[in-house]
Amino acid sequence: MTASDLMRRLVSDLGSRMKLRGCASVGRSTTVLGRIWVRGKGQVHLAEGVVLDARSAPIELYAHRGAEIRIGVGVRIEGGASLEAVSQIAIGAGAKLGGFCKILDNNFHLVGGWNREQRPPSRPVTVEDRAEVGARAILLPGARIGPGAVVPAGAVISRTFGAKPAPSGSAETSGTAQTHPLPPGGGPRSLSLVQAAVHILRAAWYLRACERGPRVRAMGPVRVTNEGTIRIGDRAVFMGGMIATTISCRPGASIEIGSSTIFNYGVSLEACGSIRIGSRTMFGSLVRVADRSDGPARRIVIGDDVWIAHGATIAPGVTIGSGSVVAAGSVVSCDVPPGSLAIGSPARCMRLSLRSEQPRGAFATPSGSVVG
């Protein structure tokens, strides 16, 4: 190795260490390309030879207070991936995580319950040695990916996959877990008055092209293109995160957002006709809502008190009834009755009261089938 090569290597290592300064430990030869978000008051441990390739999109490593994320030797993580731990996430040696995959060990709310401050128990997530998690796949609380297993792109998994099932009596969850947009410790009510004022001023700037009710807050960037009419209700909240939320309203179109609605990072709203969102609705990260694809625009209506989980897509012409839940990674292309759970791609609907009838050990595949 020449002196110039050595110098470039030292500069690269120093840059990676600076980007990972929020980690509890970082092994030798760990490489960071692009932007990394290391957040939370928990611990993130990276073994040697880890590659975080965030050139295409930022990577998020979020360990809540008391939580732990452990990433093994030689793991490679692609851009847009997000790991969020309330208890523990462990990634084995030589594993690969595809772009925009999401791994979380807590549902952050109870399906069918309406207390936004209540958090259910966490379920550790394990990806074992040499396993591969496909692009935009979602691993929910209790997921365990066996050695060398390959998770298909876009799959949603909440149990054991590619390994022997966990012993009976171990902690597991169903495939209907959702990501919750609120940060730990509660929502905007827990913020200080100074923080709240800053968020209101930020919203006034980012959303200056919109009609806004009082006390609308933005905790991170929101990109707005408004050639029609955008109305945002009182106390709506736009959460911060590694990817900006985007709102696009074409000429003559309208977007209406009800009061106390909450958006996590990376949500996309695109209206060529009409999108109407009710009050107290909650959007997980990277949800996409568009009222036009190939044909003419068709109105989308989302009722009150709806939860839409991480990575879900709402197709043109859909009406989602009040009190419903859309499961992580689902693609909703037909109407969802009030008080229902929509799950799969394309989504199937069931009453929230019947969700416990899903077969044990099942996971939703990109095609929407359920495999035991």
TIDRENTI-845782 format. One record per residue (C-alpha): residue in three letters; x, y, z; residue number from 1. Coordinates in Angstrom, 1 decimal. Layout:
# residues N
   res        x        y        z     n
   ALA        X        Y        Z   NUM
...
***
This chain:
# residues 372
   res        x        y        z     n
   MET      0.0      0.0      0.0     1
   THR      1.4      3.4     -1.0     2
   ALA      1.6      6.4      1.2     3
   SER     -1.3      8.1     -0.7     4
   ASP     -3.4      4.9     -0.4     5
   LEU     -2.7      4.8      3.4     6
   MET     -3.6      8.4      3.8     7
   ARG     -6.9      7.9      1.9     8
   ARG     -7.7      4.9      4.1     9
   LEU     -6.9      6.9      7.3    10
   VAL     -9.1      9.8      6.2    11
   SER    -12.0      7.3      5.3    12
   ASP    -11.7      5.6      8.7    13
   LEU    -11.7      8.9     10.5    14
   GLY    -14.8     10.1      8.6    15
   SER    -16.6      6.8      9.4    16
   ARG    -15.7      7.1     13.1    17
   MET    -17.0     10.7     13.2    18
   LYS    -20.3      9.6     11.6    19
   LEU    -20.6      6.8     14.1    20
   ARG    -19.6      8.8     17.2    21
   GLY    -23.1      8.1     18.7    22
   CYS    -22.3      4.3     18.8    23
   ALA    -21.3      2.6     22.0    24
   SER    -18.6      0.6     20.1    25
   VAL    -17.2      0.4     16.5    26
   GLY    -15.0     -2.3     15.2    27
   ARG    -12.0     -1.9     13.0    28
   SER    -12.4     -1.4      9.2    29
   THR    -16.0     -0.4      9.6    30
   THR    -17.0      1.8      6.6    31
   VAL    -19.7      4.4      6.2    32
   LEU    -20.6      5.8      2.8    33
   GLY    -23.2      8.6      2.9    34
   ARG    -25.3      9.8      5.7    35
   ILE    -26.0      7.8      8.9    36
   TRP    -28.5      8.6     11.6    37
   VAL    -27.5      7.2     15.0    38
   ARG    -30.2      8.1     17.4    39
   GLY    -31.6      7.4     20.9    40
   LYS    -30.2      6.9     24.3    41
   GLY    -29.6      3.2     24.0    42
   GLN    -26.5      1.4     22.7    43
   VAL    -25.4      0.6     19.2    44
   HIS    -22.5     -1.9     18.8    45
   LEU    -20.8     -2.4     15.4    46
   ALA    -18.3     -5.3     14.9    47
   GLU    -15.4     -5.0     12.6    48
   GLY    -15.8     -4.9      8.8    49
   VAL    -19.3     -3.6      8.8    50
   VAL    -20.3     -1.6      5.7    51
   LEU    -23.0      1.0      5.8    52
   ASP    -23.7      2.0      2.2    53
   ALA    -26.0      5.0      2.5    54
   ARG    -25.1      6.7     -0.8    55
   SER    -28.6      6.1     -2.2    56
   ALA    -30.5      7.2      1.0    57
   PRO    -29.7      7.7      4.7    58
   ILE    -29.5      4.7      7.1    59
   GLU    -31.1      4.9     10.6    60
   LEU    -29.9      3.1     13.7    61
   TYR    -32.3      4.1     16.5    62
   ALA    -31.8      2.5     20.0    63
   HIS    -34.3      3.8     22.6    64
   ARG    -33.2      4.2     26.2    65
   GLY    -32.2      0.9     27.6    66
   ALA    -32.2     -0.8     24.2    67
   GLU    -29.4     -2.4     22.2    68
   ILE    -28.6     -2.9     18.5    69
   ARG    -25.8     -5.3     17.8    70
   ILE    -24.4     -5.7     14.3    71
   GLY    -22.0     -8.5     13.6    72
   VAL    -18.7     -8.9     11.7    73
   GLY    -18.9     -8.1      8.0    74
   VAL    -22.5     -7.1      7.9    75
   ARG    -23.6     -5.0      4.9    76
   ILE    -26.5     -2.6      5.2    77
   GLU    -27.9     -0.7      2.1    78
   GLY    -29.3      2.8      1.9    79
   GLY    -32.7      3.6      3.4    80
   ALA    -32.6      0.8      5.9    81
   SER    -33.9      1.5      9.4    82
   LEU    -33.3     -0.4     12.6    83
   GLU    -35.3      0.7     15.6    84
   ALA    -34.9     -1.1     18.9    85
   VAL    -36.8     -0.7     22.2    86
   SER    -35.3     -3.9     23.5    87
   GLN    -32.9     -5.7     21.2    88
   ILE    -32.1     -6.2     17.6    89
   ALA    -29.2     -8.5     16.7    90
   ILE    -27.7     -8.9     13.2    91
   GLY    -25.4    -11.9     12.7    92
   ALA    -22.0    -12.0     11.0    93
   GLY    -22.0    -11.7      7.2    94
   ALA    -25.7    -10.8      7.0    95
   LYS    -27.0     -8.4      4.4    96
   LEU    -29.8     -5.9      4.8    97
   GLY    -31.4     -4.6      1.6    98
   GLY    -32.3     -1.0      0.8    99
   PHE    -35.2      0.5      2.7   100
   CYS    -35.8     -2.6      4.8   101
   LYS    -37.3     -1.9      8.2   102
   ILE    -36.5     -3.8     11.4   103
   LEU    -38.3     -3.0     14.7   104
   ASP    -38.8     -4.9     17.9   105
   ASN    -41.9     -3.1     19.3   106
   ASN    -45.4     -2.5     17.8   107
   PHE    -45.5      1.0     19.5   108
   HIS    -49.2      0.7     20.0   109
   LEU    -51.9     -2.0     20.6   110
   VAL    -53.9     -2.9     17.5   111
   GLY    -57.5     -2.2     18.4   112
   GLY    -56.6      0.1     21.3   113
   TRP    -56.9      3.8     21.1   114
   ASN    -54.5      5.0     23.8   115
   ARG    -51.7      6.5     21.8   116
   GLU    -49.4      6.7     24.8   117
   GLN    -49.6      3.0     25.6   118
   ARG    -46.7      0.8     24.4   119
   PRO    -47.0     -3.0     24.3   120
   PRO    -44.0     -5.3     25.4   121
   SER    -41.1     -5.6     23.0   122
   ARG    -40.1     -8.8     21.2   123
   PRO    -36.4     -9.1     20.2   124
   VAL    -35.5     -9.5     16.5   125
   THR    -32.7    -11.7     15.3   126
   VAL    -31.1    -12.0     11.9   127
   GLU    -28.6    -14.9     12.1   128
   ASP    -25.3    -15.3     10.3   129
   ARG    -25.2    -15.0      6.5   130
   ALA    -28.9    -14.3      6.2   131
   GLU    -30.2    -11.8      3.6   132
   VAL    -33.1     -9.4      4.1   133
   GLY    -34.5     -8.2      0.8   134
   ALA    -35.1     -4.6     -0.2   135
   ARG    -38.1     -3.0      1.5   136
   ALA    -38.8     -6.1      3.6   137
   ILE    -40.2     -5.5      7.1   138
   LEU    -39.2     -7.5     10.1   139
   LEU    -41.7     -7.0     12.9   140
   PRO    -41.4     -7.8     16.7   141
   GLY    -40.5    -11.4     17.3   142
   ALA    -39.0    -12.1     13.9   143
   ARG    -36.1    -14.5     13.7   144
   ILE    -34.3    -15.1     10.4   145
   GLY    -32.3    -18.4     10.3   146
   PRO    -28.7    -18.8      9.2   147
   GLY    -28.3    -18.3      5.5   148
   ALA    -32.0    -17.6      4.9   149
   VAL    -33.1    -15.2      2.2   150
   VAL    -36.1    -12.9      3.0   151
   PRO    -37.8    -11.9     -0.3   152
   ALA    -38.0     -8.3     -1.2   153
   GLY    -41.0     -6.6      0.2   154
   ALA    -41.9     -9.5      2.6   155
   VAL    -43.4     -8.7      6.0   156
   ILE    -42.3    -11.2      8.7   157
   SER    -43.2    -11.4     12.4   158
   ARG    -42.1    -14.9     13.3   159
   THR    -39.4    -17.5     12.6   160
   PHE    -38.4    -17.7      9.0   161
   GLY    -35.8    -20.1      7.6   162
   ALA    -35.0    -21.7     10.9   163
   LYS    -36.6    -24.0     13.5   164
   PRO    -39.6    -22.4     15.2   165
   ALA    -39.0    -20.9     18.6   166
   PRO    -40.0    -23.1     21.6   167
   SER    -43.6    -22.9     22.7   168
   GLY    -44.2    -20.2     25.3   169
   SER    -41.6    -17.9     23.8   170
   ALA    -42.6    -14.3     23.0   171
   GLU    -44.2    -13.9     19.6   172
   THR    -46.5    -11.4     17.8   173
   SER    -48.9    -11.7     14.9   174
   GLY    -48.2    -10.3     11.5   175
   THR    -50.4     -7.2     12.1   176
   ALA    -47.9     -5.1     14.1   177
   GLN    -47.7     -1.5     13.2   178
   THR    -45.1      1.2     13.5   179
   HIS    -46.2      4.2     15.6   180
   PRO    -45.2      7.7     14.5   181
   LEU    -44.8      9.0     18.0   182
   PRO    -41.4      9.2     19.7   183
   PRO    -40.7      7.5     23.0   184
   GLY    -42.2      9.3     26.1   185
   GLY    -45.4     10.4     24.4   186
   GLY    -46.3     12.8     21.7   187
   PRO    -46.2     16.6     21.3   188
   ARG    -47.8     17.1     24.7   189
   SER    -44.5     16.0     26.3   190
   LEU    -42.5     18.7     24.5   191
   SER    -41.3     21.8     26.2   192
   LEU    -42.9     25.1     25.4   193
   VAL    -39.7     26.2     23.7   194
   GLN    -39.5     23.1     21.5   195
   ALA    -43.2     23.5     20.6   196
   ALA    -42.7     27.1     19.6   197
   VAL    -39.8     26.1     17.4   198
   HIS    -41.8     23.3     15.7   199
   ILE    -44.7     25.7     15.1   200
   LEU    -42.4     28.2     13.5   201
   ARG    -40.8     25.5     11.4   202
   ALA    -44.2     24.4     10.2   203
   ALA    -45.1     27.9      9.3   204
   TRP    -42.1     28.0      7.0   205
   TYR    -42.3     24.5      5.4   206
   LEU    -46.1     24.7      5.0   207
   ARG    -46.3     28.4      4.0   208
   ALA    -48.0     27.4      0.7   209
   CYS    -50.8     25.6      2.6   210
   GLU    -53.9     26.7      4.6   211
   ARG    -53.1     25.8      8.2   212
   GLY    -55.1     25.6     11.4   213
   PRO    -53.4     26.7     14.7   214
   ARG    -50.6     24.8     16.4   215
   VAL    -49.5     22.8     13.3   216
   ARG    -46.0     21.4     14.0   217
   ALA    -43.1     20.2     12.0   218
   MET    -40.2     18.4     13.7   219
   GLY    -38.4     17.8     10.5   220
   PRO    -38.4     18.8      6.8   221
   VAL    -41.6     18.8      4.7   222
   ARG    -41.4     19.4      1.0   223
   VAL    -44.5     21.0     -0.5   224
   THR    -45.5     21.5     -4.1   225
   ASN    -48.9     23.2     -4.1   226
   GLU    -50.6     24.1     -7.4   227
   GLY    -54.1     23.4     -6.0   228
   THR    -55.5     23.6     -2.5   229
   ILE    -53.9     22.1      0.7   230
   ARG    -55.7     22.5      4.0   231
   ILE    -54.1     21.2      7.2   232
   GLY    -56.2     21.0     10.4   233
   ASP    -55.4     22.2     13.9   234
   ARG    -52.6     20.4     15.8   235
   ALA    -51.4     18.3     12.9   236
   VAL    -47.8     17.0     13.4   237
   PHE    -45.1     16.2     10.9   238
   MET    -42.4     14.1     12.7   239
   GLY    -38.7     14.5     11.9   240
   GLY    -36.6     11.7     10.4   241
   MET    -34.0     10.6      7.9   242
   ILE    -36.2     11.2      4.9   243
   ALA    -38.4     14.3      4.3   244
   THR    -42.2     14.0      4.0   245
   THR    -43.5     15.3      0.6   246
   ILE    -46.9     16.8     -0.2   247
   SER    -47.7     17.4     -3.9   248
   CYS    -50.9     18.9     -5.1   249
   ARG    -51.3     19.3     -8.8   250
   PRO    -53.3     22.1    -10.6   251
   GLY    -57.0     22.0     -9.6   252
   ALA    -56.4     19.2     -7.0   253
   SER    -57.1     19.3     -3.3   254
   ILE    -55.6     17.7     -0.1   255
   GLU    -57.4     18.0      3.2   256
   ILE    -55.8     16.8      6.4   257
   GLY    -57.8     16.6      9.6   258
   SER    -56.9     17.9     13.0   259
   SER    -54.4     16.1     15.3   260
   THR    -53.2     13.9     12.4   261
   ILE    -49.6     12.7     12.7   262
   PHE    -47.1     11.9     10.0   263
   ASN    -43.9     10.0     10.5   264
   TYR    -40.9     10.7      8.2   265
   GLY    -40.9      9.9      4.5   266
   VAL    -44.7     10.0      3.9   267
   SER    -45.7     10.9      0.4   268
   LEU    -49.0     12.5     -0.5   269
   GLU    -49.7     13.1     -4.2   270
   ALA    -53.0     14.5     -5.4   271
   CYS    -54.0     15.0     -9.0   272
   GLY    -57.7     15.1     -7.9   273
   SER    -58.6     14.8     -4.3   274
   ILE    -57.2     13.3     -1.1   275
   ARG    -59.1     13.7      2.2   276
   ILE    -57.7     12.5      5.5   277
   GLY    -59.7     12.5      8.7   278
   SER    -58.9     13.6     12.2   279
   ARG    -56.4     11.8     14.5   280
   THR    -55.2      9.6     11.8   281
   MET    -51.6      8.3     12.1   282
   PHE    -49.1      7.6      9.4   283
   GLY    -46.0      5.4      9.8   284
   SER    -42.8      6.1      7.9   285
   LEU    -42.6      5.8      4.2   286
   VAL    -46.3      5.5      3.6   287
   ARG    -47.4      6.4      0.1   288
   VAL    -50.8      7.9     -0.8   289
   ALA    -51.4      8.8     -4.5   290
   ASP    -54.8      9.3     -6.2   291
   ARG    -53.5      8.6     -9.7   292
   SER    -51.3      5.8    -11.3   293
   ASP    -51.8      5.0    -15.0   294
   GLY    -55.4      6.2    -15.5   295
   PRO    -57.4      9.2    -14.4   296
   ALA    -57.3     10.5    -10.8   297
   ARG    -59.7      8.8     -8.4   298
   ARG    -60.5     10.3     -5.0   299
   ILE    -59.0      8.8     -1.8   300
   VAL    -60.8      9.1      1.5   301
   ILE    -59.2      8.1      4.8   302
   GLY    -61.5      8.3      7.8   303
   ASP    -60.9      9.4     11.4   304
   ASP    -58.7      7.4     13.9   305
   VAL    -57.0      5.3     11.2   306
   TRP    -53.5      3.8     11.7   307
   ILE    -51.4      3.3      8.5   308
   ALA    -48.2      1.4      9.2   309
   HIS    -44.7      1.7      7.8   310
   GLY    -44.3      1.2      4.1   311
   ALA    -48.0      0.8      3.2   312
   THR    -49.4      2.1     -0.1   313
   ILE    -52.9      3.5     -0.6   314
   ALA    -54.0      3.2     -4.2   315
   PRO    -56.3      5.5     -6.2   316
   GLY    -60.0      5.4     -5.5   317
   VAL    -59.7      3.8     -2.1   318
   THR    -61.9      4.7      1.0   319
   ILE    -60.6      3.6      4.4   320
   GLY    -63.3      3.6      7.1   321
   SER    -62.8      5.2     10.4   322
   GLY    -61.1      3.2     13.2   323
   SER    -59.3      0.9     10.7   324
   VAL    -55.7     -0.3     10.7   325
   VAL    -53.5     -0.9      7.6   326
   ALA    -50.7     -3.4      8.3   327
   ALA    -47.1     -2.7      7.6   328
   GLY    -46.1     -3.1      3.9   329
   SER    -49.7     -3.6      2.8   330
   VAL    -51.0     -2.4     -0.6   331
   VAL    -54.6     -1.2     -0.3   332
   SER    -56.4     -1.2     -3.7   333
   CYS    -60.0     -1.7     -2.5   334
   ASP    -62.2     -0.1      0.1   335
   VAL    -61.6     -0.9      3.8   336
   PRO    -64.8     -1.0      6.0   337
   PRO    -64.7      0.9      9.3   338
   GLY    -63.1     -0.9     12.2   339
   SER    -61.2     -3.3      9.9   340
   LEU    -57.6     -4.6      9.5   341
   ALA    -56.2     -4.5      6.0   342
   ILE    -53.2     -6.7      5.5   343
   GLY    -51.2     -8.0      2.5   344
   SER    -50.4     -7.1     -1.0   345
   PRO    -53.1     -6.7     -2.4   346
   ALA    -54.6     -6.1      1.1   347
   ARG    -57.3     -8.4      2.4   348
   CYS    -59.7     -7.1      5.1   349
   MET    -60.8     -8.6      8.4   350
   ARG    -62.5     -7.3     11.4   351
   LEU    -60.0     -6.1     14.1   352
   SER    -61.9     -8.4     16.5   353
   LEU    -61.0    -11.4     14.4   354
   ARG    -57.2    -10.7     14.0   355
   SER    -56.3    -13.5     16.4   356
   GLU    -57.5    -16.1     13.9   357
   GLN    -54.5    -15.6     11.7   358
   PRO    -52.5    -18.9     11.6   359
   ARG    -49.6    -19.1     14.0   360
   GLY    -46.2    -18.7     12.4   361
   ALA    -47.6    -16.9      9.3   362
   PHE    -46.1    -14.0      7.5   363
   ALA    -47.3    -11.9      4.6   364
   THR    -45.5    -12.2      1.3   365
   PRO    -45.3     -9.5     -1.4   366
   SER    -48.1    -11.3     -3.2   367
   GLY    -50.3    -11.0     -0.2   368
   SER    -50.5    -14.8      0.5   369
   VAL    -50.1    -16.1      4.0   370
   VAL    -47.4    -18.8      4.5   371
   GLY    -47.3    -20.9      7.7   372
***
